Amino acid sequence: MLLLTSLGLYAQDSITTSEHPKKMGWLRRLVRGFSYIDTNYVEPQHYNWSVMMQGNYNYDYYRLSSVGDNKQSISFAPTGSFKVGPYFGWRWAFLGYTFDLRHLDLNINSKTFDFSFYSAQIGVDVCYRRTGYDYKVRHVKLGDGIDTYALEDVPFDGIIVGITGVNVYYIFNHKRFSYPAAFNQSTCQKLSCGSWMVGLGFLRNSIEFDHEKLQQLIDQRLPGQEVKLDSALMFKSVNYHDYNVSVGYGYNWVFARNWLLGASLSMALAYKRTKSESDSRFNIRNFSIRNVNIDGIGRFGLVWNNTRWYAGSSIIIRAYNYRKSQFATNNIFGTLSVYVGYNFGRK
């Protein structure tokens, strides 16, 4: 199930008069300030209701590697899943349900939930993912001179990954640059424009890994080579918390009437602490520069929108890195969405 929301141009409609007109007037101005736009650049939404059909393709990629002279690495990725379903929207809220067309009869125990909240100035992304058991071994490096071709694309159910995160970002040129125009269809960008943005984020990542099962698979697929996993890869689980500060830039290119190509890229300076480190009280004394990594998120959208009908596609890609003295993980996951919708019920 996927829930998408957008709040911005309609926020002022939820404010009503009361017994304290001065207080409500101040609050009304504050809310309107978050949604104020320059209508020479951005066309507001003119309808109350919307229906939409959307399809989502999800892909995940995880790489585990040891660090040192005897470097080994193993990458896992499931077969991409495609989900499709209807959505119904009222003003700023969309609610819908998607069905996994590839796994209608399979119990792979995977869950995905993405929630986005937009105003002209502020954006919020919430992500919740729990993988299933449909991974395959994709790329393997176990040492010089070792042929690992027999391991590639082999099913492996010994890894489970969980991700829970939230990102909040502020858009500087919010009066003329509209994020919802590219990724939420609640506004239309009329003239090309860009904006810098800054953000704060938190992520909790967990990896459960059955290294004994992987060793059995190696012995089965590579008989006679006596290949052993590096001790850095012989773990049961890794849990870490990620605190990050990001800086990025987005640009909406209006290349034809009713057409928009939007893109943004943000790089984050992330401080990651394992569960054992997080249990202790954090202060400047236990800060370690070795726990600092670079993460990134990219968003790309192509939209046709004449305010009544709209259609398009978007892709969001996130990359997270975690590195310790002997062990490193890299995680890339993304969602490609294709949609078509209709607005009705003019204001």
PyMOL commands that set and color helices and strands:
alter all, ss='L'
color gray80, all
select helices_A, chain A and resi 11-14+21-35+149-151+179-183+211-221+231-233+275-279+284-286+289-291
alter helices_A, ss='H'
color red, helices_A
select strands_A, chain A and resi 2-5+42-43+47-66+73-78+81-90+93-96+99-100+111-118+122-130+135-141+154-155+159-171+188-189+193-209+237-256+259-274+292-305+309-323+327-346
alter strands_A, ss='S'
color yellow, strands_A
deselect
rebuild
show_as cartoon
